[in-house]
Amino acid sequence: MVIKTYSPEEIRKWILEEPEASQFLDGQEIDHIVFHLGRIANWYADEIPSHLVGDFLQELLSDSLSRAWSAADNTNRKALGLYVKFLHNHIGGDWREKAKKDFS
């Protein structure tokens, strides 16, 4: 199976096309989200080890909304919908199984 990887520019373009992007007041917040969405894509493609994903993304990928919310900073809390959309639309459908294996 070929796993698509995403450049920061592709992720930024996708974010700016999403209606939720109007919530983000400055480029730093968008940069922050681009970084984290890139971490998700790189983790899924096995380009970074699971222990480097970080607490927030680990909880998000483990499908624990309450723990993800607790681990999120203010920017990531505003972007939770974008993270869910990105997982659903751009990451393979078996990401939950990979997370279960990597984070359990």
WOGIPE-V599572 format. One line per field, one symbol per residue. psi: psi as a letter, one per 30 degrees, with the letter a starting at -180 (. if undefined). A space follows every 10 residues. Layout:
psi->???
//
This chain:
psi->kkkklkleee eeeeeffkef fffkflfeee eeeeeeeeee eeeeghfkle fgeleeeeee fghjeeeeee fkleeeefge eeeeeeeeff kkfgeeeeee eeg.
//
